[in-house]
Amino acid sequence: MAARQGINRQQKAMPIPFPSPVGGWNARDALSAMPPEDAVVLDNWFPGLGACRTRGGGVAYANTLGGSVKTLFEFNAKTTRKFLGMANGKIWDISAAGAGVSLATGFASDVWDCAQFDDASGGARMGLVNGSDAPQQYDGATVSAMTISGSGLTPANLNGIQIHKARSYFWDDRTQDFWFSATNALGGVLSKFPLGRLPNTGGNLMAMTTWSIDSGNGPQDAAVFIMNSGVVLAYSGSDPSTTTDWFLVGRYNLGAPISKRAIKKIGADVVIATKSGYVSLAQIFQSGDFNEFSSAISTEIRQFFAM
């Protein structure tokens, strides 16, 4: 009888590609329906274009300020570049690692809002407000009181500042009003603009930013006012005191912003972290509508966002 010839039943390995999770964390789709570049779990990784990078570590930098640092800002003008930190009721120069240099002290709050402006009278200066103390200014070397006045205005209540089209704007997030300066002035005599006179404008003014219609700093930049209710108002023009050069160009209802510090200008766009997810103002302004299930750029992690 002839011997049987053996049959090779050895399995062959098949390579399976595993692309980098450049699509980011996906907590919305079922695993079977998820794109291969999405991740079910993504800890300490940041997706990028074609690759991911790990989260970096940290080292002690300025740890002798006597308390928690609540605010960090940079002053940058001509040859002067300074790094400021606010902690323990003081404003510190922490431009060099190690012990900070106290520039001013005796403040009730370390949560400041700051904006730099090269105005007509004072040169490059940074305006600082915190809603509890008199507004301050920094010129790259010293901190001093900022001159601010206005009919019915309590300057120490101001806790927001923004520069837009050669004017400085201020607000108190416990009201619906903003205050604006003369042209090319940081502070000075301010005038009030009551946003609450617009119909169906609920909530108080949380933040102000600018949005570039022409994808850069140009004449079409809009002043954007964000209420803590999620109402967003966009104005075109440069002079709120006149209807010929100041008019409403858009009104939108988003999810309520998480905080006034959860608003980031990225290039020509502005992204707001709301209770409905991260929202791109460019996307909302161009579409004219907001749908919390599709408009948020964080829709894939929506169910975890507001936790």
C-alpha positions in Angstrom: 0.0 0.0 0.0 1.3 3.4 -0.9 2.0 5.8 1.9 -0.2 8.8 2.1 1.3 12.1 1.2 1.1 14.6 4.1 -0.9 17.8 3.7 0.6 21.0 5.0 -2.1 22.6 7.0 0.1 25.2 8.6 -1.6 28.6 8.9 -0.1 31.5 7.2 0.3 34.8 9.2 -1.5 37.7 7.6 -0.2 41.2 8.4 -2.9 43.6 9.8 -2.1 47.3 9.6 -2.7 49.4 12.7 -2.7 53.1 11.8 -1.9 55.7 14.3 -5.0 57.0 16.0 -4.8 60.4 14.3 -8.6 60.5 14.3 -8.6 61.0 18.0 -10.8 59.6 20.8 -14.1 58.2 19.6 -16.7 57.5 22.4 -19.7 57.8 20.1 -19.5 55.0 17.4 -19.7 51.2 17.9 -16.3 49.4 17.5 -17.5 47.7 14.3 -18.4 51.0 12.8 -15.4 53.0 14.0 -12.8 54.2 11.5 -9.5 52.4 12.0 -7.7 55.7 12.8 -9.9 56.4 15.8 -9.1 55.3 19.3 -11.4 53.7 21.9 -9.0 54.8 24.7 -6.5 57.7 24.2 -4.5 58.5 27.3 -1.6 60.9 27.2 -1.5 61.1 23.4 -2.2 64.0 21.2 -3.3 63.3 17.6 -1.8 65.3 14.8 -1.5 65.2 11.0 -0.2 61.8 10.2 1.2 61.0 13.7 0.5 61.2 17.4 2.8 62.7 20.1 2.9 61.9 23.8 2.1 64.4 26.5 5.2 66.0 27.8 6.2 66.1 31.4 7.0 69.2 33.6 9.6 70.7 35.8 9.4 73.3 38.5 9.7 76.8 37.1 8.5 79.5 39.5 7.5 77.8 42.7 8.2 80.5 45.3 5.3 82.8 44.7 3.6 82.0 48.0 0.4 80.6 46.6 -1.4 79.1 43.6 -0.8 80.9 40.3 -4.3 81.8 39.0 -3.2 83.9 35.9 -0.3 83.9 33.4 0.3 86.5 30.7 3.0 87.6 28.4 4.0 91.2 27.6 5.8 91.5 24.3 6.7 94.8 22.7 9.8 96.0 20.8 12.8 94.5 22.6 10.9 93.9 25.9 9.4 90.5 26.5 8.2 89.6 30.0 6.3 86.7 31.6 3.8 87.7 34.4 2.2 85.5 37.0 -0.5 86.4 39.5 -0.5 84.7 42.9 -0.8 85.5 46.7 -2.3 88.9 46.0 0.7 90.0 43.9 1.7 90.5 40.3 5.1 88.8 39.7 7.7 89.0 37.0 8.6 85.4 36.3 10.5 86.0 33.1 13.5 84.0 34.6 13.1 80.6 36.2 13.5 80.5 40.0 12.3 83.2 42.4 9.8 85.7 41.0 10.2 89.4 41.3 7.2 91.1 42.9 5.9 94.1 40.8 2.8 95.0 42.8 1.0 93.7 45.9 -2.2 94.0 48.0 -4.7 92.7 45.5 -7.9 90.9 46.5 -8.0 88.5 43.5 -5.4 86.7 41.5 -7.8 86.0 38.6 -6.9 88.8 36.1 -7.9 89.5 32.6 -5.2 91.2 30.5 -4.8 92.8 27.1 -1.9 94.6 25.5 -2.4 97.8 23.5 0.0 100.4 22.0 -2.1 103.4 22.5 -1.6 107.0 21.5 -0.6 108.4 24.9 1.1 105.7 26.9 2.9 103.5 24.3 2.9 99.7 24.6 1.0 98.9 27.8 -0.9 96.0 29.2 -4.3 96.6 30.9 -5.2 94.4 33.8 -8.6 94.0 35.5 -9.9 91.5 38.1 -13.3 92.6 39.2 -12.2 93.3 42.8 -9.4 95.9 42.6 -8.8 99.1 40.7 -7.6 98.4 37.1 -3.9 98.3 36.6 -1.5 98.8 33.7 2.0 97.4 33.0 4.5 99.0 30.7 7.1 96.3 30.6 8.8 97.5 33.8 6.3 98.7 36.4 2.7 98.2 37.4 0.6 101.3 38.1 -3.1 102.2 38.4 -4.9 102.7 35.1 -7.0 105.8 34.6 -10.6 104.8 34.0 -13.9 106.6 34.5 -17.4 106.7 33.1 -20.9 107.8 34.1 -22.3 105.2 36.5 -19.1 103.1 36.2 -17.3 101.4 39.2 -13.9 100.7 37.7 -13.0 98.0 40.3 -16.0 95.9 39.1 -14.5 95.5 35.6 -13.2 92.0 35.1 -12.9 91.7 31.3 -10.8 93.6 28.8 -10.4 93.3 25.0 -8.8 95.4 22.2 -10.8 95.8 19.0 -10.2 98.2 16.1 -8.1 100.7 18.1 -10.4 100.9 21.1 -10.2 99.2 24.5 -13.3 97.4 25.7 -14.2 96.5 29.3 -17.0 94.6 31.0 -18.3 93.2 34.3 -19.5 89.7 33.8 -22.3 90.3 36.4 -24.0 92.6 34.0 -25.1 92.7 30.3 -23.2 95.9 29.5 -19.8 96.7 28.0 -17.8 99.9 28.2 -15.6 101.2 25.4 -12.8 103.9 25.1 -12.1 106.6 22.7 -10.0 105.7 19.6 -6.3 104.8 20.4 -6.8 104.9 24.1 -6.3 102.3 26.8 -8.9 103.2 29.4 -9.6 106.8 30.0 -13.2 108.1 29.8 -15.4 105.1 28.9 -18.9 105.0 27.4 -21.5 102.2 28.1 -23.2 100.0 25.6 -26.2 98.0 27.0 -26.4 94.7 25.2 -29.5 93.8 27.3 -31.6 96.2 25.2 -31.6 93.6 22.4 -34.7 91.4 22.6 -34.3 87.8 24.0 -30.7 88.4 25.1 -30.6 86.4 28.4 -27.6 86.0 30.6 -24.7 88.3 31.5 -21.7 89.2 29.3 -19.1 86.5 29.9 -16.5 87.3 27.3 -15.6 89.3 24.2 -13.4 88.3 21.3 -12.9 89.1 17.7 -13.7 86.9 14.7 -12.0 87.5 11.3 -14.4 87.4 8.4 -11.6 87.8 6.0 -9.3 85.1 7.6 -6.9 87.6 9.1 -6.7 91.0 10.9 -8.5 93.3 8.6 -11.4 95.7 8.1 -14.0 92.9 8.3 -13.2 91.8 11.8 -16.3 91.4 13.9 -16.6 92.1 17.6 -18.1 89.0 19.2 -19.9 89.2 22.6 -20.5 85.9 24.4 -23.2 85.7 27.1 -23.1 83.1 29.9 -26.4 81.8 28.6 -24.8 80.8 25.2 -26.2 83.7 23.2 -23.5 85.0 20.9 -23.8 88.5 19.3 -21.5 89.6 16.4 -21.1 93.3 15.5 -19.5 94.9 12.6 -17.9 98.4 12.8 -15.5 100.3 15.0 -17.6 102.9 16.8 -20.4 101.6 19.2 -21.6 105.2 19.7 -23.0 105.5 16.2 -25.4 103.3 14.2 -23.6 104.2 10.9 -20.5 102.4 12.0 -21.8 99.8 14.4 -24.5 97.2 13.6 -25.5 93.7 14.5 -24.5 91.1 11.8 -25.2 87.9 13.6 -27.0 86.3 16.6 -26.6 82.7 17.6 -27.7 80.5 20.4 -25.0 78.0 21.5 -24.7 75.8 24.6 -23.7 77.7 27.7 -19.9 78.3 27.8 -18.1 76.4 30.5 -16.0 79.4 31.6 -14.8 82.7 30.2 -11.3 81.1 30.1 -12.7 78.3 27.9 -12.6 80.5 24.8 -9.6 80.3 22.5 -8.7 82.2 19.3 -7.0 79.8 16.9 -5.8 81.6 13.8 -8.8 83.4 12.3 -11.3 81.2 14.1 -12.6 81.2 17.7 -13.3 77.9 19.5 -15.6 77.9 22.6 -15.9 75.1 25.1 -19.6 74.8 25.8 -21.7 72.3 27.7 -22.6 71.0 24.2 -19.0 70.5 23.2 -16.3 72.5 21.4 -17.9 74.9 19.0 -16.1 76.7 16.1 -17.5 80.2 15.5 -16.4 80.1 11.9 -18.5 77.0 11.3 -21.5 78.5 13.0 -21.3 81.9 11.3 -20.9 80.4 7.9 -23.8 77.9 8.3 -26.0 80.3 10.2 -27.2 77.6 12.6 -26.1 75.5 15.5 -27.0 71.9 16.1 -25.4 70.4 19.2 -25.4 66.9 17.7 -23.5 67.9 14.6 -22.1 71.4 14.9 -19.7 70.7 17.8 -16.2 69.7 16.6 -16.1 67.4 19.7 -19.2 65.4 18.7 -17.4 62.1 18.9 -16.9 62.6 22.7 -20.1 64.6 23.4 -21.5 62.3 26.1 -18.3 62.7 28.2 -17.7 66.4 27.5 -19.8 68.1 30.1 -19.2 65.6 32.9 
